[in-house]
């Protein structure tokens, strides 16, 4: 076996320290700057598109820098935050299907972190999971060719045992993939105008404006303040009659049940891994941590409406006594949409959006089961030095994911986009029929998915599967696997940071 320390896998050199950066929203106020009046609504910050250059070989190069800063998340208060190329969140990375991309990522934080490309199909050594640690002052330089359809992905830290804290402090950004088929569709597509990113997170603050990271619930930190694109109390001027919102649930443990107070219908056009086959007219869309949805909503000039997170239907499947503790009964205003004079108006969307590939589960060569309970999967907590299974490239597999807990969980798999076959034996609802990488699994539920390993193999570096409620992941609700060529022998890496956490104590219902 290959023994590799965290420092050995940096793939790079130390980075020079840098000063305070500017975030993606309104300029984060320096100590001497004038703060907004407390309770003031502010325009939604639009994360800038990440700058890039293309070399003679056609490779598009990006630079990201993880660092600390100060942000006015709540009007009138300053908060110490972390961000990529700024004080909070990060720029929106945008690239084309078939394009080769390369990143230079410097870590100017005082502790190690990682950058995981959530939803991306790419080689395991560049996946950015807990095995690709970037030490404080270190540099990492991943590169790959994008080989998947247009979609809204995201990037965020994945350091083992501290992912929730790193995301909570502000490290996250969107990664948009474009392709020719999507560009040809008559849908809103002008970034920041009628095609607007919306990163929804919840936070709790102390009186001095600092994050309150105390007293987590059994699903992690739950906040009482909604933060959209890095600020609270945001509004968006809709100047085009209709607007496409690319929504990410970037929270660590909270579920959102999104809709509008007047129960207006809006169109769902895409989920985690790209466009649906056709628009779906709905009044609510539920997202668990890590899930994405693209919706198109009409806001006429002079009209105002608010995107709201309503209480979760049926308490998310948890008992009525637990629903309150897990935030399932909470209601939040997410963002106010203000209709102003329209430059354009679109009354209909294309009837057909995309042709989705479908796997035949009858041709699956492998079936696997994953039982979720406490902080464990299949009765085991994460061990950085244990490979849970080896998969063969090209194989189609069917996974059965069962929540045997009384806690809510969800399930995320690195590298692949899966197809949901059924939920509790029934055909999945329309909003779960697109390609996914994360799925909510209520207590007592069973979800079957089909997936296929393609292209990338590595006998040393693994991919991960885990609950994407980040505190659960940090506590060990995660496993890892290798994808190999037929007959290839595994040579898994060994880390110098084995998992050594006490088992959870008793809690209600177990």
C-alpha positions, 0 to 999 in steps of 0.5 A, spaced: 500 500 500 502 507 498 503 511 505 502 518 503 501 523 508 497 529 508 503 534 506 505 529 500 499 530 497 499 537 496 501 537 488 504 544 489 508 549 493 507 554 498 503 560 497 505 567 499 500 570 504 495 575 501 491 581 504 484 582 505 480 581 499 474 583 497 467 579 497 462 577 491 457 582 494 457 589 496 464 591 498 465 588 505 466 594 509 472 595 512 473 597 519 473 605 518 467 604 512 460 606 513 455 600 515 448 600 512 443 601 517 441 595 521 435 592 518 436 595 511 434 591 505 440 591 500 440 589 493 442 581 492 450 581 490 451 577 484 458 573 485 462 575 479 464 570 474 471 568 475 477 571 471 480 566 466 486 565 461 486 560 455 493 558 453 496 556 447 493 549 448 486 551 449 486 550 456 482 555 461 486 557 467 483 559 473 486 562 480 482 561 487 485 563 493 482 561 500 483 567 505 480 570 511 476 577 511 470 581 513 463 582 511 457 586 512 452 579 512 447 583 516 446 590 515 450 594 520 454 588 523 461 586 521 463 579 521 469 575 520 468 570 514 472 566 509 472 566 502 475 564 495 478 571 492 474 575 497 471 575 504 465 571 503 463 565 498 467 565 491 466 567 484 462 563 479 467 559 475 464 558 468 466 553 463 464 549 456 463 542 456 469 539 452 473 544 455 480 543 459 480 547 465 486 548 470 486 551 477 491 554 481 488 554 488 492 557 494 490 557 501 492 563 505 488 560 511 491 559 518 489 551 517 488 546 512 482 546 507 480 542 500 476 544 494 471 539 492 468 540 485 461 537 487 457 534 482 463 534 477 465 528 473 473 528 474 479 524 476 479 522 483 486 525 484 483 532 483 476 530 486 478 535 492 475 530 497 479 529 504 485 526 500 487 532 497 488 537 503 491 544 501 496 545 507 496 552 510 500 556 505 500 551 500 498 550 493 494 545 489 493 545 481 488 540 479 486 539 471 481 535 467 477 536 461 469 537 462 465 531 460 458 532 462 452 536 460 450 543 462 449 544 469 449 548 476 455 545 480 458 548 486 465 547 489 466 547 497 471 545 502 471 537 504 476 537 510 475 531 514 472 532 520 471 540 519 467 541 513 461 544 516 465 549 519 469 551 513 463 552 509 459 555 515 464 561 515 463 562 507 467 558 503 463 556 497 462 558 490 458 555 483 461 552 477 456 553 471 457 548 465 455 550 458 454 546 452 451 548 445 444 544 446 443 549 452 445 555 449 440 554 443 434 553 447 430 559 448 430 560 456 433 566 460 441 565 460 444 572 461 448 571 467 446 576 473 440 579 469 435 574 467 439 568 469 441 569 477 445 565 482 442 564 489 446 561 494 441 560 500 444 559 507 442 559 514 446 563 520 446 565 527 450 571 530 452 573 536 451 580 538 457 583 536 456 580 529 460 574 529 458 567 527 454 563 533 457 556 532 455 553 539 449 548 540 449 544 534 442 540 533 443 533 531 443 535 524 448 540 525 448 548 526 441 551 524 441 558 523 435 563 525 438 568 519 437 567 512 443 569 508 443 569 500 449 570 496 453 572 502 448 577 505 441 577 509 435 581 507 436 581 500 432 583 494 432 582 486 430 587 481 427 583 476 428 587 469 426 582 464 419 579 466 421 572 467 427 570 471 431 564 472 434 562 479 439 557 479 438 555 487 443 552 491 442 549 498 448 551 501 446 550 508 450 545 512 443 541 515 437 545 514 432 543 508 428 548 504 421 548 502 421 553 496 415 557 493 411 563 494 406 566 498 400 567 493 402 559 491 403 562 484 406 556 479 413 556 477 417 552 472 422 547 474 427 546 468 433 543 472 436 539 478 443 537 480 446 535 474 442 539 468 436 540 465 430 536 465 427 533 459 421 538 459 419 544 464 415 542 470 410 547 473 410 546 480 408 550 487 413 548 491 420 545 491 424 542 497 432 542 497 436 538 502 443 540 503 447 540 497 441 539 492 440 544 486 434 547 482 433 551 477 426 555 476 423 560 472 418 565 475 414 571 472 415 577 476 411 583 472 413 590 472 410 593 478 409 587 482 413 584 488 413 577 491 418 574 495 421 567 495 419 563 501 421 557 505 415 554 508 415 549 513 417 542 510 411 538 508 410 532 513 416 534 517 421 531 512 418 524 515 421 525 522 416 525 528 412 531 530 417 531 536 423 532 532 420 536 527 421 543 531 428 541 533 430 539 526 427 546 523 422 543 519 417 547 522 420 554 520 418 559 515 423 564 512 423 569 507 429 568 502 429 574 497 424 579 495 423 579 487 421 586 485 418 587 478 421 593 474 420 596 467 421 590 463 426 589 457 424 583 454 418 578 456 418 571 455 411 567 456 413 560 454 418 555 455 420 550 450 416 544 451 423 540 450 429 541 454 434 535 454 434 528 452 436 525 458 441 518 458 437 512 461 440 506 464 437 499 464 437 497 471 436 490 468 443 490 466 446 492 472 452 487 474 452 490 481 447 491 487 449 495 493 446 497 499 447 503 504 444 503 510 444 510 514 443 510 521 446 515 527 453 517 524 454 511 520 453 507 513 452 500 514 454 500 521 461 503 520 464 510 521 469 513 516 476 511 516 481 514 512 485 508 511 479 503 509 476 502 502 469 500 503 469 497 496 472 497 489 468 498 483 469 496 475 470 502 470 464 501 465 460 497 470 452 499 471 450 498 479 444 499 482 444 502 489 439 501 495 439 507 500 435 506 506 434 511 512 434 506 518 434 512 523 429 517 526 434 523 523 433 526 516 439 524 512 441 525 505 446 521 500 451 524 495 456 520 491 462 523 488 464 523 480 457 520 478 450 523 476 445 517 478 438 516 476 433 515 481 429 508 479 424 508 485 422 511 492 419 506 497 418 502 491 414 507 487 416 511 481 419 517 483 416 524 482 417 528 476 422 533 480 426 527 481 427 524 474 433 528 472 440 526 473 442 527 480 448 527 485 444 528 492 438 525 494 434 526 500 432 520 504 427 521 510 427 516 516 424 510 514 425 511 506 428 507 501 431 510 495 434 506 489 438 509 484 442 507 478 449 509 476 455 507 471 462 508 472 466 511 466 472 513 464 476 515 470 480 509 474 485 510 480 488 504 484 490 509 489 486 515 490 478 514 492 472 517 491 467 518 497 459 517 498 456 520 504 450 524 508 451 531 505 448 534 512 455 536 514 455 535 521 453 528 519 459 527 514 464 530 519 462 525 525 463 519 520 457 518 516 462 517 510 465 512 506 470 511 500 471 507 494 476 506 488 474 505 481 479 500 477 480 497 470 478 490 470 483 486 473 487 492 476 490 491 483 488 496 488 494 500 491 490 505 496 493 511 499 494 511 507 493 517 511 496 520 517 490 522 520 485 516 521 478 517 524 478 516 531 472 519 534 467 516 540 461 513 538 455 517 539 451 517 545 444 515 545 438 519 543 431 519 542 428 513 538 434 508 538 
